[in-house]
């Protein structure tokens, strides 16, 4: 492995779309099993392993005590998913929905807790620690923005970040409301305003039209 393979970029943005953060794990994919998932497929509990996304993307959701599912972030290529679920045996509290046809390398769950593995690949342990801390920072930003920004600003934020993503993620209005904790009618009004200003077009699981990304960025303050 390269000397600094595990270091994140100094300019790494706190983004709802997490991608390219665990590239160094590709050096050990011979220890993993390759699995394929189809667009729209849902895994409704912690999987029996840690995912490294080879290509495609998924949304990561948690279940609230009320049983409501809430999207927390999106995971794209060369990033890990479900590492926490495997390390602390978290079951029945998370859900993955694959937003495109996706291939993942799946590492055995006990591998991340194996002392010999950690000693053999210290770079990966450093990367994993950085990754978990980064997601903790992301969630802190996310919670702060829930109360500080107007609905249209928050809707514009998610649209702009998805637009910038390399994965061409498309989501429904219902998903946007789920992610932001907004009523569907509130999301619809925000999208209508952006549409009336010819900033966006159709937003759905099948179509994602952004006509004026610069003006959309002006609404977004992430």
N, C-alpha and C positions, 0 to 999 in steps of 0.2 A: 504494500500500500504506500501511496505517496505520503510524504512527511506531514502535509497539512490537509489531507483529504477530509478530515472530520470537521474542519473549521467552517462556520457559516460566513457568508459575506458580511462585511462591516455595514453594508447598506441594505441588509435583509429587511424587507418591509413586513409589518404586522398585517397580515392579510387573511381574509376569510378563506382563501384558496391556498392550501399548503401543498407546495410541490417543490421538487428538487432539493430537499433538505437532507436526504439520507443516501446520497449517491454512493458513498463509500461502502454501503451494504451490498452493492452489486458484486463486490469482490468475493462474496461468500455464497452466491446463489446456488452453488453446487451442493450446499447443505439444505436447500429448500426444495419444495415441490411446487411446480407451476400449475395454477388453476385458472380457469376461465369463467367469467360471469357475463350474462347478457344484460343489455340495457333494460332497466326497470326491475331487475331482480333484487329482492330484499333478503337480507340475513337478519333475522329478528332477535339475535342474541350474540354475545361475544363468540367469535369463531374459535375453533380449536387450534389457533396459531396466530402468529403475528404476520400481517400482510406487509409486503413491500410492493407498491404499485409499479408494475412494469410499463403498462400503457392503459389509458382510460382514466376514470375518476369515479369517486363515490361521495355521497353525503354521509356525515357521521351525526347521528342523533342520540339523544338520551331520553329516557322515560322519566317524567316527573312523578311525584308521589300520587298525583291525581290520575295517572295513567296516560296523560297527554304526552305525545312525542314532540320533541323540540330539536330542530336542526341546530348544530353548534358550529360546524365548519365543513369544508369540502377538502378532500385529499386527492391529489393528482400524482403524476409520475414521479418516481424515485423518492417517494416519501413513505414512511411507515404508518401503519394503522393497527389499532387494537393492542398496542404494546402494554398499556396500562391494564386492560382487561385480563391479559394473560399473566402479568406479574402479580396482581393482587386477587386473581380468581374472581373477577367481577362478571356475574352472569345475569342475564335477563334484564339488564338496565340500559343496554345500548342497541342500536340498530344501524345497519348499513344499507343504503340504496345505491345501486350502481347506475350512474347517469349516462353511461356509454358502455359499449362492449368493452370489457376490462379484463386484463390479465394481471394476476398477482403471483408473486413468489410467497409461499407460506412457510414460515419457520416454525418448528415445534415449540409449543409454549414454554416447556421446561428449559429450553436452550438459553433463554435470557437470564435464568436464575442459576445457571451452571457455572461454578467457580472456575473450572478449567477453561471453559469457553471465554470467560471474561479475561482471564490471564493471557490467553492466546491472542485475543483481539482487543487490546486496550483502546485502540482508536475508535472502535465501534461503541464502547462503553461511554467514551467522552462524547461522541456524537449523539448517542441516545440521551445522555443527561442534558446536553444543550437543547435537544429537540423538545424534551419534556418541559424545560424551563421556558422555551419560546412559546409553547402552547399555553403555559400558565400566564405569560404576559399578554398573549392574544386574548384570553378569556377575561382578563382584567380590563383591557381596552373595550371589549365587547360589552361587558356589564356597565361600564361607565357611559358608553354611548347610548344604551337603552333609555336612559332618563334625560340625557342632555340635549338630544337632537330632535327636531321636528320629524314627523312621519315621512314627509317627502324627502328630507335629507337622508334619512336612514334607508329609504327605498332606493334613492339615487346611489348611495354608497354600495349597496349590494350589486346593483346593475353594473356600475362602473368596474367594480373589482372582477365580476364574472366576465365582463367584456375584455379586460386586460389578461385574463387567464389564458394559458396556452391550450386549454382543453376544450374550448368552445362549449362550456356548460350551459344548458338550457333548463330552466325550472319554471314551474307554474306560479300563478298568483297565490295559490294556496300555500305553496312552499315558501314563498317570500314572507307571507304572514306568519307561517310557522317559525321561520328563522328569526324574525324580528319581534315576535310576540304581539303582532298587530291584527286587529279584526280585518276580515277579508274586504269589507266595505271601505275601510281606511286605505288599504293597499290599492284598491280599485280607483279611489279618488286621486291618489298620488300618481298612479300610472296615467290616468286620464289627463292630468295637468301636464305631465311631461309629453304626452302624446299631442295635446293641443298646441304645444310649443314646437312641435315637429322635432323633438329631441330623440324620441323613440318611436318604434312602430309596434308590431305585435310581440307580446311577451308570453310565451307558453312553453310547455315541455317540448314542443315540436318546432318552435320558431322563436328566434331571439334577435330582434332588429334594433340596432342602435344607429341612428342617423347622424347625431351630432355629439360625439364623445367629449369634445371640449366643453360644451355647455353642460353636459351631464356631470362632468368633473367639477364644474362650478357649484352645482347643487350638493355634491358629495364632499364631505369634510373629513373623511377618515384620515 
